[in-house]
């Protein structure tokens, strides 16, 4: 399986309009499950369509393996039908006038695969996806989840080098989504296909991807493993976009009015480059008195304003002066709304960002804090 | 199976079945008891009787004329008046004159329809594609401009055609080409060629709207999927796009066929001079020459063809529903870049607009302000035909705007069509109410179907049916022929399909909640109707009134059979002027109708915020 490289890829619609994709460099390795993650309109679908050849680049180049499929300067453009990729749409885009079988063998017929071979392959793929019994039905007679499988089968049948998936799970209900996620992961391992997956759902990205590329306004923000993205967000945007409940962000410039900023100042010590501080909800701990807080840890007196059980975990809403914080706990917090508490976090758990929002080196944790 | 249990089984099985029977008998009886207490049922039953009388009885009366000996034809039919006979059927289908009466007109009708369909699909299909899938210039403006022909009466174009191409074959003012010395041959001036071209231009908007809508809704991702799998442009077009577009295209084709079947004005104006008869004009000829029996056979035949084509259409719609695409945000539609063809394509679209709207209307208008045809010297221009006095003509010695006949016809158009539209609009809402609410499904079924029946019957056949029923006194009802009342009744019946469809869908969407809330608050049936149902439905009620009103104003085929000079409406008045060769006056009246229909449609669209495309199915 080839590596896909995007170099300086640009896409703009019309003159003067904002770029849909700007200066994108991305390497998608062999057998990787790459998620393009970002809010709607961030250019992730456009990127996918450019890889498929359904959109022309405005600048830059795309290389698949050793072949250039797109190079604006050299005037190279390989049309989608000759790229040997598979693409599954959010709406499935099954051909409503063809049976499930004809939908699935469409690509094989185009490749003039002899009938016995073709039927064997179709059966194999259909069995793998559990849709064999619907062979002779039409798409409108299937449920959303079944249609989804047909859309996948249709692309897998031709054994594509690369499988591109454009939000394929967003039209499914929660339960089916879970099933299909597991299915996709299984397929990725079984067929060893390189998969590029577009989603705006961070959960989906975290659970499926081997690599995540976070995009915003047509620009790449960060590429890394799911843990990288979560534990070491490259900037405030990534920190805020990934994580639920969302990360708590404290503006250090508001030290005059913000209780939290005042409480953070001594922890930061000499660090004057910090513009804002982010604390993940699960990094926040609750205590009854200052005495329980490890020395050197960030802490602040606050009051619980609400405890929201989410089934197996709890979200605690906390008011510290005018500021609001969310903490997440996997055990019952032992407090109720109205209780006065001390909220604390280890210094190493603080994400520091400069005024422009880029990640700064973190604080070292004092040894005795770690023991605690 | 162990034996002891076996005999017990049937007995056990019988008991629940008996119970079931008793229960269901009791249930249906209580449904009736409940239903009869409900004003909905009473209204429903009254409506059912009314529509049976207005729709079913005339059709049956007409059909029976086809097999009963008519007054004055005892000797030909060898039987007494009112006795059953096959005379009319044999005369129409297998006598020496059957070729002139039926077969020749049938062939003409089919030829014209086929020609019109091919041309309309070629023009409309191209325009639809240019409008909805390419980057042609001025698409927004053209999208409206190109469906204007549909808003104007078809025979507007027929009159424009004669104004241009009329030769010396018939009397009256010369056509422009003849006037400047070019004699157009008969085949170009009259008959099949012009009728086909005009119908094609008039019906091309159907294709633009129906096919264009389907193209617009077509999800580009269906195309993309095929391309990603390796399909080139040809494969994508033949295996993906065309099969999916076929149902909408066939639907448009059948609609055009059904409409051209009942089209009367165009073949009347252009076919008569060369004896080019189609079924509708043959029917008209037989009615005016009082051959009621043959007319009934002809009307029945037109009706049958109409019903058959609608059945085919219903089947196609069902087929098409089988592969409706399931909802998606991704119904994306990208435009193809035309490249160097962009300007020529735009030019072509404007040319079609000029040919189908600009040229005919300009010709008609110019003809009304020119004394001599095709003479463009300044002293030949005059407003006399609009507002002049003491013109040197036998009758109609004033400009058309000063003629009391015009205002009389305009007033008739307005009040007859207006009253009929309001009546059918309200009846449609009532039908909708009953269908949506009644507990008696046979009543709902009957109302649904009976109000839809006129849709299957071309206007001219329907008018023949009315003539057959109401031309003579029947029981307490005096002969209505010659009164405005027969026009009114026929128009109400003719409009019921649209009105009831609008009413039913509006009431189905409304649901019971608002009314039940009022009921719980203590409102009786009448109060609920007046202060809840009608106010909520006033939007759909106004659509249900306005759209039929506009089509009624430009309608001809129903009136041409039922109107007499004293009950002339604008359309029949202009046709009478055509017959008397008052070319300028006739053209002026047609322009007035076209203006009314066009601005009425715009107004209706503005008021109801609807789009013509949605009202098109009818």
Interface residues (C-beta under 8 A of the other chain):
Chain A: X52 X53 X54 X79 X80 X81 X82 X83 X84 X85 X86 X87 X89 X90 X91 X92 X93 X95 X96 X97 X106 X107 X110 X111 X138 X139 X140 X144 X147 X154 X155 X158 X171
Chain B: X219 X221 X222 X224 X225 X226 X227 X228 X229 X230 X231 X232 X235 X240 X243 X244 X322 X323 X324 X325 X326 X328 X329 X330 X331
